[in-house]
Amino acid sequence: MSTPRSRRNFLALAGTASTAGALALTGCGAGTGSGSDGAKGRPQRGGRFRALFTGGGERETIDPHAEALAIDMARTKALFDRLVELDASMAPVPRLATKWESDAEATVWRFTLRDATFHDGKKLVPDDVLFSLARILDPKATSHFAQSLLSVVDLKKSRSIGKNTVELRLTRPSADFPSLLGTLGTAIVSSRYDDPSEPVGTGAFRLTSFRPGRSFTAERFDDHWDGGAYVDELRILSAEAEARGNALRAGEAEYGYEMTPTFARTAEADGSVRIVTAEAGTAQAIVMKCDQEPFDNPDVTLAFKLLADRQKLVDVVLAGRGTVGNDMFGKGYQYYPEDVPQRRRDVAEARSLLKKAGVLNKTFSIFTSSVAAGFVEAATLFAEQAADAGVRLRIDQGSSETYFKDQLTKGAMGSHRSGAMTIPNYLNDRMLTESPFNASAWRRRDFDKTFAEAQSTTDEATRTQLYGELQRTVRDEGGLLFWGHADWLNAVASRVGGVKEAPPNTMDSGRFDKVWLA
């Protein structure tokens, strides 16, 4: 590393076609969403902005490394920044890092930091990045979302270089490493950060008050590196879907996160609020646990996939606002194998497979919840479709506050969805033997080995081939029935400007530093 930089020693990814796609290293203050942003005229400062999300009760947190709910993510996004964010196409774009570069083996990465200030007045320095990573990777902190994903970082060998560069060394090659830093739970905190109730971040807002399960209030941070927010005050509140819609119509809120297709249709018809749509923004699925009978038999999981009338599920559950799925995550994203034929409904073949497995005419339960729009409706409709082959499904509803945690241990079948993320991140988080959110209990060491090989491959064509093989394996043998990709529907008051059409888990989703009130 002491020799001058060259293409051999350092492959600069800034401004070139990288392994994760072309990187746009321009300023990202205005966001990357597309489409109309609502209110007419120029953005103006002032006012109070109220945003409504599904709540999580006492489980809600403003610890940016333990965020698990959408409402947590919106709050931490207001208070903190990441080195890197993901745009709507899942490409990494700069935030606190203005650029990055790696060696030819993708085992050493250097990130150049921008001039940013923490809420306590101290400047961002490389040691803050190293402290944040150490906190994320603390083995005692099992709730830290990105711990598994960033375990590739070798903290002992990573270091500061000067005042604005941090060098991160990895234990193995990772060609997609910048994308990992744009995922949930990767915010940069100050090295002085100690108490989650007293956040020290570089975000566009500074905390005023927080009550888990109730409310969050923050004020504009005028020294934010990106110019600060337009609104004076941000409030993020908990409310169920129907209450979110009623509050928007009554003028008691300016933003409603994840609205139902039914609400969207009604609102568009009467013009009471504006719907902001990110097409195919979430993946909807039925999950089957591969370590439990009868789904430890691949014939059974395949039979259930063949029972799904995907178009009807999209038409009924999503009110037509989405596209059919093909039992693989990430439709339209990098590494998605577009050449795989669309799976069609085949009741006769499904019935034959179920009879062969000895489970025909048996009753199973499907665990679901009202935690997400369409979960209960999809489970109910799929139960009707499964009945065509003599399969009886009983609907078992769980708590909306604990569903995603409960799903990991309860029921052999359940409702599942995922917001936008890169395909490698999805496989890492949900499909490896040690994945923390492996709801389908898919555990195969040969799969893990191929995934590690894909991550370490710097040749993009070979890496794409390997990820395609992994996706095909999950489609043919795994326990995920991806029946649809739903449009992501948020709602805003007509006087709101600056809200972008962004898939969940991307830079402009649940982002309020660039919203303004007419």
PALO-333048 format. One record per residue (C-alpha): x, y, z negated; residue number from 1. Coordinates in steps of 0.1 Angstrom, whole numbers. Layout:
REM PALO-333048
+-------+-------+-------+-----+
!     u !     v !     w ! pos !
+-------+-------+-------+-----+
!     X !     Y !     Z ! NUM !
...
+-------+-------+-------+-----+
//
This chain:
REM PALO-333048
+-------+-------+-------+-----+
!     u !     v !     w ! pos !
+-------+-------+-------+-----+
!     0 !     0 !     0 !   1 !
!    30 !    23 !    -2 !   2 !
!    35 !    23 !    36 !   3 !
!    18 !    49 !    58 !   4 !
!   -18 !    42 !    67 !   5 !
!   -22 !    25 !   101 !   6 !
!   -49 !     4 !   118 !   7 !
!   -30 !   -27 !   106 !   8 !
!   -28 !   -16 !    69 !   9 !
!   -59 !     4 !    66 !  10 !
!   -90 !     0 !    88 !  11 !
!  -107 !    34 !    85 !  12 !
!  -144 !    29 !    85 !  13 !
!  -153 !    65 !    84 !  14 !
!  -166 !    76 !   118 !  15 !
!  -161 !    43 !   135 !  16 !
!  -182 !    12 !   142 !  17 !
!  -178 !    -7 !   109 !  18 !
!  -186 !   -42 !   100 !  19 !
!  -219 !   -30 !    86 !  20 !
!  -227 !    -8 !   116 !  21 !
!  -218 !    27 !   126 !  22 !
!  -213 !    49 !    95 !  23 !
!  -227 !    84 !    95 !  24 !
!  -203 !   103 !    73 !  25 !
!  -221 !   137 !    76 !  26 !
!  -238 !   154 !    47 !  27 !
!  -268 !   135 !    34 !  28 !
!  -287 !   162 !    15 !  29 !
!  -317 !   163 !    38 !  30 !
!  -321 !   125 !    38 !  31 !
!  -325 !   101 !    67 !  32 !
!  -362 !    95 !    68 !  33 !
!  -381 !   101 !   100 !  34 !
!  -414 !   116 !   109 !  35 !
!  -434 !   146 !    97 !  36 !
!  -427 !   156 !    61 !  37 !
!  -460 !   172 !    55 !  38 !
!  -465 !   208 !    44 !  39 !
!  -457 !   235 !    70 !  40 !
!  -432 !   262 !    66 !  41 !
!  -397 !   264 !    51 !  42 !
!  -389 !   246 !    18 !  43 !
!  -392 !   268 !   -12 !  44 !
!  -382 !   265 !   -48 !  45 !
!  -405 !   264 !   -78 !  46 !
!  -433 !   244 !   -94 !  47 !
!  -439 !   211 !  -112 !  48 !
!  -439 !   178 !   -93 !  49 !
!  -459 !   149 !  -107 !  50 !
!  -452 !   114 !   -93 !  51 !
!  -472 !    83 !  -103 !  52 !
!  -458 !    47 !  -104 !  53 !
!  -469 !    13 !  -117 !  54 !
!  -457 !    12 !  -153 !  55 !
!  -438 !   -14 !  -172 !  56 !
!  -447 !    -5 !  -208 !  57 !
!  -420 !    -6 !  -234 !  58 !
!  -397 !   -24 !  -209 !  59 !
!  -392 !     8 !  -189 !  60 !
!  -356 !    22 !  -191 !  61 !
!  -335 !    51 !  -179 !  62 !
!  -303 !    30 !  -181 !  63 !
!  -292 !    31 !  -144 !  64 !
!  -275 !    -2 !  -147 !  65 !
!  -305 !   -20 !  -161 !  66 !
!  -332 !    -6 !  -138 !  67 !
!  -356 !   -33 !  -128 !  68 !
!  -389 !   -16 !  -120 !  69 !
!  -397 !     9 !   -93 !  70 !
!  -405 !    35 !  -119 !  71 !
!  -371 !    29 !  -135 !  72 !
!  -354 !    34 !  -102 !  73 !
!  -372 !    67 !   -95 !  74 !
!  -361 !    81 !  -129 !  75 !
!  -325 !    70 !  -126 !  76 !
!  -323 !    83 !   -90 !  77 !
!  -333 !   117 !  -104 !  78 !
!  -306 !   116 !  -131 !  79 !
!  -277 !    98 !  -114 !  80 !
!  -260 !    93 !   -80 !  81 !
!  -243 !    63 !   -64 !  82 !
!  -211 !    63 !   -45 !  83 !
!  -230 !    50 !   -15 !  84 !
!  -267 !    47 !    -5 !  85 !
!  -285 !    27 !    22 !  86 !
!  -304 !    44 !    49 !  87 !
!  -336 !    32 !    65 !  88 !
!  -316 !     8 !    88 !  89 !
!  -297 !    -7 !    58 !  90 !
!  -264 !    10 !    68 !  91 !
!  -243 !    25 !    41 !  92 !
!  -241 !    63 !    40 !  93 !
!  -222 !    87 !    17 !  94 !
!  -233 !   101 !   -16 !  95 !
!  -207 !   106 !   -43 !  96 !
!  -181 !    91 !   -19 !  97 !
!  -175 !   112 !    11 !  98 !
!  -157 !    84 !    30 !  99 !
!  -142 !    50 !    25 ! 100 !
!  -116 !    28 !    41 ! 101 !
!  -102 !    -8 !    37 ! 102 !
!   -72 !   -28 !    45 ! 103 !
!   -73 !   -53 !    74 ! 104 !
!   -84 !   -81 !    51 ! 105 !
!  -112 !   -61 !    34 ! 106 !
!   -97 !   -69 !     0 ! 107 !
!   -86 !   -33 !    -9 ! 108 !
!  -110 !    -4 !    -6 ! 109 !
!  -104 !    33 !   -11 ! 110 !
!  -132 !    58 !   -18 ! 111 !
!  -128 !    95 !   -16 ! 112 !
!  -150 !   113 !   -41 ! 113 !
!  -167 !   146 !   -35 ! 114 !
!  -166 !   176 !   -58 ! 115 !
!  -195 !   169 !   -81 ! 116 !
!  -203 !   180 !  -117 ! 117 !
!  -219 !   160 !  -145 ! 118 !
!  -248 !   174 !  -166 ! 119 !
!  -223 !   181 !  -194 ! 120 !
!  -203 !   203 !  -171 ! 121 !
!  -174 !   179 !  -166 ! 122 !
!  -161 !   172 !  -130 ! 123 !
!  -164 !   137 !  -114 ! 124 !
!  -131 !   119 !  -114 ! 125 !
!  -120 !    84 !  -104 ! 126 !
!  -120 !    72 !  -140 ! 127 !
!  -157 !    78 !  -141 ! 128 !
!  -161 !    53 !  -113 ! 129 !
!  -139 !    27 !  -130 ! 130 !
!  -158 !    32 !  -163 ! 131 !
!  -191 !    27 !  -145 ! 132 !
!  -180 !    -5 !  -129 ! 133 !
!  -166 !   -18 !  -162 ! 134 !
!  -200 !   -11 !  -178 ! 135 !
!  -219 !   -28 !  -150 ! 136 !
!  -196 !   -59 !  -152 ! 137 !
!  -196 !   -61 !  -190 ! 138 !
!  -204 !   -98 !  -196 ! 139 !
!  -224 !   -90 !  -227 ! 140 !
!  -248 !   -68 !  -207 ! 141 !
!  -268 !   -95 !  -191 ! 142 !
!  -295 !   -70 !  -180 ! 143 !
!  -272 !   -52 !  -156 ! 144 !
!  -288 !   -57 !  -122 ! 145 !
!  -257 !   -55 !  -100 ! 146 !
!  -234 !   -76 !  -122 ! 147 !
!  -234 !  -107 !  -100 ! 148 !
!  -232 !   -86 !   -68 ! 149 !
!  -201 !   -66 !   -79 ! 150 !
!  -183 !   -95 !   -96 ! 151 !
!  -160 !   -95 !   -66 ! 152 !
!  -143 !   -63 !   -81 ! 153 !
!  -110 !   -69 !   -98 ! 154 !
!  -111 !   -42 !  -124 ! 155 !
!   -76 !   -49 !  -138 ! 156 !
!   -60 !   -42 !  -105 ! 157 !
!   -83 !   -13 !   -95 ! 158 !
!   -70 !    22 !  -101 ! 159 !
!   -72 !    60 !   -97 ! 160 !
!   -52 !    77 !   -70 ! 161 !
!   -49 !   114 !   -76 ! 162 !
!   -79 !   135 !   -85 ! 163 !
!  -104 !   123 !   -60 ! 164 !
!   -96 !    88 !   -48 ! 165 !
!  -104 !    55 !   -64 ! 166 !
!   -89 !    22 !   -52 ! 167 !
!  -110 !    -9 !   -57 ! 168 !
!   -93 !   -43 !   -53 ! 169 !
!  -114 !   -73 !   -48 ! 170 !
!  -109 !  -110 !   -57 ! 171 !
!  -118 !  -121 !   -22 ! 172 !
!  -125 !  -104 !    11 ! 173 !
!  -158 !   -86 !    14 ! 174 !
!  -165 !   -70 !    47 ! 175 !
!  -198 !   -56 !    35 ! 176 !
!  -185 !   -41 !     3 ! 177 !
!  -197 !    -5 !     8 ! 178 !
!  -233 !   -19 !    12 ! 179 !
!  -230 !   -36 !   -22 ! 180 !
!  -223 !    -2 !   -38 ! 181 !
!  -256 !    11 !   -24 ! 182 !
!  -278 !   -14 !   -42 ! 183 !
!  -298 !   -11 !   -74 ! 184 !
!  -280 !    -8 !  -106 ! 185 !
!  -248 !     8 !   -92 ! 186 !
!  -251 !    44 !  -103 ! 187 !
!  -220 !    63 !  -114 ! 188 !
!  -221 !    75 !  -150 ! 189 !
!  -197 !    96 !  -169 ! 190 !
!  -169 !    80 !  -189 ! 191 !
!  -184 !    98 !  -218 ! 192 !
!  -218 !    80 !  -213 ! 193 !
!  -226 !    60 !  -244 ! 194 !
!  -263 !    62 !  -253 ! 195 !
!  -288 !    54 !  -225 ! 196 !
!  -313 !    78 !  -242 ! 197 !
!  -288 !   106 !  -236 ! 198 !
!  -279 !   102 !  -199 ! 199 !
!  -248 !   119 !  -185 ! 200 !
!  -252 !   118 !  -147 ! 201 !
!  -245 !   139 !  -117 ! 202 !
!  -282 !   138 !  -104 ! 203 !
!  -303 !   166 !   -92 ! 204 !
!  -323 !   166 !  -124 ! 205 !
!  -314 !   167 !  -161 ! 206 !
!  -335 !   148 !  -187 ! 207 !
!  -359 !   167 !  -208 ! 208 !
!  -379 !   138 !  -224 ! 209 !
!  -386 !   101 !  -219 ! 210 !
!  -412 !    78 !  -235 ! 211 !
!  -411 !    42 !  -222 ! 212 !
!  -445 !    32 !  -208 ! 213 !
!  -457 !    68 !  -209 ! 214 !
!  -438 !    97 !  -194 ! 215 !
!  -406 !   112 !  -181 ! 216 !
!  -398 !   148 !  -177 ! 217 !
!  -367 !   164 !  -162 ! 218 !
!  -356 !   199 !  -151 ! 219 !
!  -336 !   210 !  -121 ! 220 !
!  -299 !   207 !  -124 ! 221 !
!  -286 !   239 !  -107 ! 222 !
!  -250 !   227 !  -104 ! 223 !
!  -259 !   196 !   -84 ! 224 !
!  -234 !   191 !   -56 ! 225 !
!  -261 !   189 !   -30 ! 226 !
!  -277 !   222 !   -39 ! 227 !
!  -301 !   211 !   -66 ! 228 !
!  -338 !   202 !   -63 ! 229 !
!  -365 !   225 !   -50 ! 230 !
!  -390 !   219 !   -78 ! 231 !
!  -383 !   233 !  -113 ! 232 !
!  -397 !   203 !  -131 ! 233 !
!  -402 !   166 !  -123 ! 234 !
!  -426 !   143 !  -141 ! 235 !
!  -427 !   106 !  -134 ! 236 !
!  -457 !    89 !  -150 ! 237 !
!  -472 !    54 !  -153 ! 238 !
!  -505 !    46 !  -137 ! 239 !
!  -523 !    17 !  -120 ! 240 !
!  -530 !    19 !   -83 ! 241 !
!  -567 !    30 !   -86 ! 242 !
!  -557 !    57 !  -112 ! 243 !
!  -529 !    69 !   -89 ! 244 !
!  -554 !    74 !   -60 ! 245 !
!  -579 !    92 !   -82 ! 246 !
!  -553 !   115 !   -96 ! 247 !
!  -541 !   125 !   -62 ! 248 !
!  -576 !   132 !   -50 ! 249 !
!  -583 !   153 !   -81 ! 250 !
!  -551 !   174 !   -77 ! 251 !
!  -537 !   159 !  -109 ! 252 !
!  -506 !   145 !   -92 ! 253 !
!  -485 !   152 !   -61 ! 254 !
!  -472 !   117 !   -53 ! 255 !
!  -485 !    81 !   -55 ! 256 !
!  -460 !    52 !   -51 ! 257 !
!  -471 !    21 !   -33 ! 258 !
!  -508 !    26 !   -24 ! 259 !
!  -531 !    -1 !   -11 ! 260 !
!  -541 !    -5 !    25 ! 261 !
!  -577 !     1 !    15 ! 262 !
!  -568 !    34 !    -2 ! 263 !
!  -547 !    44 !    28 ! 264 !
!  -576 !    38 !    52 ! 265 !
!  -600 !    58 !    31 ! 266 !
!  -576 !    86 !    25 ! 267 !
!  -567 !    89 !    62 ! 268 !
!  -604 !    90 !    71 ! 269 !
!  -614 !   118 !    47 ! 270 !
!  -581 !   137 !    49 ! 271 !
!  -579 !   141 !    11 ! 272 !
!  -542 !   131 !     9 ! 273 !
!  -514 !   123 !    34 ! 274 !
!  -501 !    87 !    37 ! 275 !
!  -464 !    83 !    43 ! 276 !
!  -457 !    50 !    60 ! 277 !
!  -425 !    30 !    64 ! 278 !
!  -433 !     2 !    89 ! 279 !
!  -426 !   -33 !    77 ! 280 !
!  -410 !   -20 !    46 ! 281 !
!  -415 !   -50 !    23 ! 282 !
!  -414 !   -87 !    28 ! 283 !
!  -444 !  -107 !    14 ! 284 !
!  -441 !  -144 !     5 ! 285 !
!  -454 !  -174 !   -14 ! 286 !
!  -425 !  -190 !   -33 ! 287 !
!  -422 !  -227 !   -41 ! 288 !
!  -397 !  -239 !   -67 ! 289 !
!  -374 !  -265 !   -51 ! 290 !
!  -364 !  -281 !   -84 ! 291 !
!  -400 !  -291 !   -93 ! 292 !
!  -423 !  -317 !   -79 ! 293 !
!  -436 !  -318 !   -53 ! 294 !
!  -415 !  -289 !   -38 ! 295 !
!  -382 !  -308 !   -44 ! 296 !
!  -393 !  -326 !   -12 ! 297 !
!  -385 !  -304 !    19 ! 298 !
!  -414 !  -321 !    37 ! 299 !
!  -438 !  -306 !    12 ! 300 !
!  -424 !  -271 !    15 ! 301 !
!  -426 !  -273 !    53 ! 302 !
!  -461 !  -285 !    51 ! 303 !
!  -472 !  -255 !    30 ! 304 !
!  -455 !  -232 !    55 ! 305 !
!  -474 !  -249 !    83 ! 306 !
!  -507 !  -243 !    65 ! 307 !
!  -503 !  -205 !    65 ! 308 !
!  -524 !  -185 !    90 ! 309 !
!  -500 !  -156 !    89 ! 310 !
!  -519 !  -133 !   112 ! 311 !
!  -550 !  -136 !    91 ! 312 !
!  -530 !  -129 !    60 ! 313 !
!  -517 !   -97 !    76 ! 314 !
!  -551 !   -87 !    89 ! 315 !
!  -570 !   -93 !    56 ! 316 !
!  -545 !   -87 !    28 ! 317 !
!  -525 !   -59 !    45 ! 318 !
!  -555 !   -46 !    65 ! 319 !
!  -534 !   -51 !    96 ! 320 !
!  -507 !   -28 !    83 ! 321 !
!  -477 !   -50 !    89 ! 322 !
!  -463 !   -78 !   110 ! 323 !
!  -462 !  -116 !   106 ! 324 !
!  -432 !  -133 !    89 ! 325 !
!  -412 !  -163 !   100 ! 326 !
!  -400 !  -176 !    66 ! 327 !
!  -368 !  -155 !    67 ! 328 !
!  -360 !  -123 !    49 ! 329 !
!  -349 !   -91 !    67 ! 330 !
!  -369 !   -90 !    99 ! 331 !
!  -353 !   -63 !   121 ! 332 !
!  -322 !   -60 !    99 ! 333 !
!  -286 !   -67 !   107 ! 334 !
!  -278 !  -105 !   107 ! 335 !
!  -315 !  -115 !   112 ! 336 !
!  -316 !  -143 !   138 ! 337 !
!  -341 !  -129 !   163 ! 338 !
!  -339 !  -160 !   185 ! 339 !
!  -357 !  -183 !   161 ! 340 !
!  -392 !  -193 !   174 ! 341 !
!  -421 !  -180 !   154 ! 342 !
!  -436 !  -206 !   131 ! 343 !
!  -472 !  -214 !   140 ! 344 !
!  -500 !  -228 !   119 ! 345 !
!  -504 !  -266 !   124 ! 346 !
!  -528 !  -281 !    99 ! 347 !
!  -526 !  -316 !   114 ! 348 !
!  -488 !  -318 !   110 ! 349 !
!  -490 !  -303 !    75 ! 350 !
!  -516 !  -329 !    66 ! 351 !
!  -493 !  -357 !    80 ! 352 !
!  -463 !  -344 !    60 ! 353 !
!  -484 !  -342 !    28 ! 354 !
!  -498 !  -377 !    32 ! 355 !
!  -463 !  -390 !    38 ! 356 !
!  -451 !  -373 !     5 ! 357 !
!  -481 !  -387 !   -14 ! 358 !
!  -495 !  -354 !   -25 ! 359 !
!  -525 !  -351 !    -3 ! 360 !
!  -557 !  -340 !   -21 ! 361 !
!  -539 !  -331 !   -52 ! 362 !
!  -544 !  -298 !   -71 ! 363 !
!  -516 !  -273 !   -77 ! 364 !
!  -516 !  -239 !   -94 ! 365 !
!  -502 !  -207 !   -79 ! 366 !
!  -489 !  -181 !  -103 ! 367 !
!  -497 !  -145 !   -93 ! 368 !
!  -505 !  -111 !  -108 ! 369 !
!  -519 !   -77 !  -100 ! 370 !
!  -484 !   -62 !  -104 ! 371 !
!  -481 !   -56 !   -67 ! 372 !
!  -508 !   -48 !   -42 ! 373 !
!  -520 !   -78 !   -23 ! 374 !
!  -505 !  -105 !   -46 ! 375 !
!  -538 !  -119 !   -59 ! 376 !
!  -556 !  -114 !   -26 ! 377 !
!  -528 !  -133 !    -6 ! 378 !
!  -528 !  -161 !   -31 ! 379 !
!  -566 !  -165 !   -29 ! 380 !
!  -567 !  -164 !     9 ! 381 !
!  -538 !  -189 !    12 ! 382 !
!  -556 !  -212 !   -12 ! 383 !
!  -585 !  -212 !    12 ! 384 !
!  -562 !  -219 !    41 ! 385 !
!  -545 !  -248 !    22 ! 386 !
!  -579 !  -263 !    16 ! 387 !
!  -582 !  -271 !    53 ! 388 !
!  -556 !  -298 !    48 ! 389 !
!  -572 !  -311 !    16 ! 390 !
!  -548 !  -292 !    -8 ! 391 !
!  -565 !  -275 !   -38 ! 392 !
!  -548 !  -244 !   -52 ! 393 !
!  -558 !  -229 !   -86 ! 394 !
!  -551 !  -192 !   -91 ! 395 !
!  -532 !  -185 !  -124 ! 396 !
!  -528 !  -148 !  -131 ! 397 !
!  -500 !  -135 !  -153 ! 398 !
!  -492 !  -101 !  -169 ! 399 !
!  -483 !   -73 !  -146 ! 400 !
!  -458 !   -60 !  -171 ! 401 !
!  -437 !   -92 !  -173 ! 402 !
!  -446 !  -110 !  -140 ! 403 !
!  -413 !  -108 !  -122 ! 404 !
!  -395 !  -121 !  -153 ! 405 !
!  -421 !  -147 !  -160 ! 406 !
!  -421 !  -160 !  -125 ! 407 !
!  -386 !  -173 !  -129 ! 408 !
!  -398 !  -198 !  -155 ! 409 !
!  -435 !  -202 !  -150 ! 410 !
!  -454 !  -222 !  -123 ! 411 !
!  -442 !  -243 !   -94 ! 412 !
!  -456 !  -217 !   -69 ! 413 !
!  -460 !  -180 !   -71 ! 414 !
!  -463 !  -147 !   -53 ! 415 !
!  -431 !  -131 !   -42 ! 416 !
!  -420 !  -100 !   -24 ! 417 !
!  -389 !   -80 !   -17 ! 418 !
!  -382 !   -44 !    -8 ! 419 !
!  -357 !   -34 !    17 ! 420 !
!  -321 !   -46 !    12 ! 421 !
!  -294 !   -60 !    33 ! 422 !
!  -297 !   -97 !    41 ! 423 !
!  -264 !  -105 !    24 ! 424 !
!  -277 !   -88 !    -8 ! 425 !
!  -309 !  -107 !    -6 ! 426 !
!  -291 !  -141 !    -3 ! 427 !
!  -267 !  -132 !   -31 ! 428 !
!  -294 !  -121 !   -55 ! 429 !
!  -320 !  -148 !   -48 ! 430 !
!  -306 !  -178 !   -29 ! 431 !
!  -273 !  -188 !   -45 ! 432 !
!  -270 !  -214 !   -73 ! 433 !
!  -261 !  -187 !   -99 ! 434 !
!  -283 !  -160 !   -85 ! 435 !
!  -301 !  -141 !  -113 ! 436 !
!  -334 !  -138 !   -94 ! 437 !
!  -336 !  -172 !   -78 ! 438 !
!  -374 !  -176 !   -79 ! 439 !
!  -374 !  -206 !   -55 ! 440 !
!  -348 !  -224 !   -76 ! 441 !
!  -328 !  -230 !   -44 ! 442 !
!  -295 !  -245 !   -55 ! 443 !
!  -271 !  -260 !   -30 ! 444 !
!  -234 !  -258 !   -33 ! 445 !
!  -229 !  -262 !     5 ! 446 !
!  -251 !  -231 !    10 ! 447 !
!  -230 !  -212 !   -16 ! 448 !
!  -198 !  -222 !     2 ! 449 !
!  -211 !  -210 !    36 ! 450 !
!  -223 !  -177 !    21 ! 451 !
!  -188 !  -171 !     5 ! 452 !
!  -173 !  -178 !    39 ! 453 !
!  -196 !  -153 !    56 ! 454 !
!  -188 !  -126 !    31 ! 455 !
!  -151 !  -132 !    36 ! 456 !
!  -152 !  -131 !    74 ! 457 !
!  -140 !   -98 !    89 ! 458 !
!  -149 !  -108 !   125 ! 459 !
!  -184 !   -94 !   129 ! 460 !
!  -195 !  -120 !   155 ! 461 !
!  -185 !  -149 !   134 ! 462 !
!  -200 !  -134 !   103 ! 463 !
!  -233 !  -128 !   121 ! 464 !
!  -233 !  -165 !   132 ! 465 !
!  -227 !  -177 !    96 ! 466 !
!  -255 !  -155 !    81 ! 467 !
!  -278 !  -167 !   109 ! 468 !
!  -271 !  -203 !   100 ! 469 !
!  -279 !  -196 !    63 ! 470 !
!  -312 !  -179 !    73 ! 471 !
!  -322 !  -209 !    95 ! 472 !
!  -314 !  -233 !    66 ! 473 !
!  -336 !  -214 !    43 ! 474 !
!  -364 !  -213 !    69 ! 475 !
!  -363 !  -250 !    76 ! 476 !
!  -356 !  -264 !    41 ! 477 !
!  -361 !  -237 !    15 ! 478 !
!  -391 !  -228 !    -7 ! 479 !
!  -399 !  -194 !     7 ! 480 !
!  -430 !  -189 !    28 ! 481 !
!  -425 !  -154 !    42 ! 482 !
!  -460 !  -148 !    57 ! 483 !
!  -457 !  -110 !    64 ! 484 !
!  -438 !   -78 !    64 ! 485 !
!  -460 !   -51 !    50 ! 486 !
!  -460 !   -14 !    58 ! 487 !
!  -448 !     6 !    28 ! 488 !
!  -475 !    30 !    19 ! 489 !
!  -470 !    60 !    -3 ! 490 !
!  -493 !    90 !    -7 ! 491 !
!  -487 !   127 !   -12 ! 492 !
!  -508 !   158 !   -17 ! 493 !
!  -513 !   179 !    14 ! 494 !
!  -493 !   207 !     0 ! 495 !
!  -462 !   186 !    -5 ! 496 !
!  -433 !   188 !    19 ! 497 !
!  -400 !   169 !    22 ! 498 !
!  -412 !   133 !    16 ! 499 !
!  -396 !   110 !    40 ! 500 !
!  -408 !    77 !    56 ! 501 !
!  -383 !    54 !    39 ! 502 !
!  -384 !    17 !    30 ! 503 !
!  -381 !     9 !    -7 ! 504 !
!  -346 !     6 !   -22 ! 505 !
!  -332 !    30 !     4 ! 506 !
!  -318 !    65 !    -2 ! 507 !
!  -350 !    85 !     6 ! 508 !
!  -374 !    62 !   -12 ! 509 !
!  -387 !    76 !   -45 ! 510 !
!  -364 !   106 !   -40 ! 511 !
!  -376 !   139 !   -53 ! 512 !
!  -347 !   164 !   -51 ! 513 !
!  -358 !   174 !   -15 ! 514 !
!  -396 !   176 !   -21 ! 515 !
!  -412 !   210 !   -23 ! 516 !
!  -446 !   226 !   -29 ! 517 !
!  -463 !   249 !    -4 ! 518 !
+-------+-------+-------+-----+
//
